[in-house]
Amino acid sequence: MIHTVFDNYILNNIYYIRKELSEKDIGKLQEKALTILLDYNASIVDNIITTSHGLKQTENGYLLDYEMLIPVDCEIPDKNGFLFEQHRNLGCVVKLRYEGYLHNTEAFISEAVSFLAEKNISTMPPVYSSVTIHTPSKSHDISATVDFLIPIQYNCMRL
């Protein structure tokens, strides 16, 4: 398992939003973000990072408490619920990297939980992730690199 420990994991120039929305509306939110970035001639400089903070049942179904962090190359004015933050410190995190087919991520997550338990590491929500999709193979399995950023209790250097 590929892992890296960061005492202070700091994201710079983050354009972000945290919003309750249905799963089907996530794509619309991402499109809105890209439109705003184009309007301000901003570029995405790294993978978009996402997390969910919870799930709420409503009369019309479930709403996801969703957060999207977009690393950009310049400051962008707050717009349509999106905010700009020059520095976001996620604190002490362990970054776990999965490389392979997306349908195998469950096994990786199980392995990651065992790894953290063996090291006696206490995690804290939320878990952030970023995904890089690679070209699908002939078998239609989607190959990807997934980075999980998992906040952990302060004494993180013992990993």
Sequence and secondary structure as in RCSB ss.txt:
>XXXX:A:sequence
MIHTVFDNYILNNIYYIRKELSEKDIGKLQEKALTILLDYNASIVDNIITTSHGLKQTENGYLLDYEMLIPVDCE
IPDKNGFLFEQHRNLGCVVKLRYEGYLHNTEAFISEAVSFLAEKNISTMPPVYSSVTIHTPSKSHDISATVDFLI
PIQYNCMRL
>XXXX:A:secstr
 EEEEESS EEEEEEEEEEEE GGGHHHHHHHHHHHHHHTT  B S  EEEEEEEEEETTEEEEEEEEEEEBSS 
   BTTBEEEEEEE  SEEEEEEEEEGGGHHHHHHHHHHHHHHTT  B S  EEEEEE    TT   EEEEEEEE
EB S GGG 
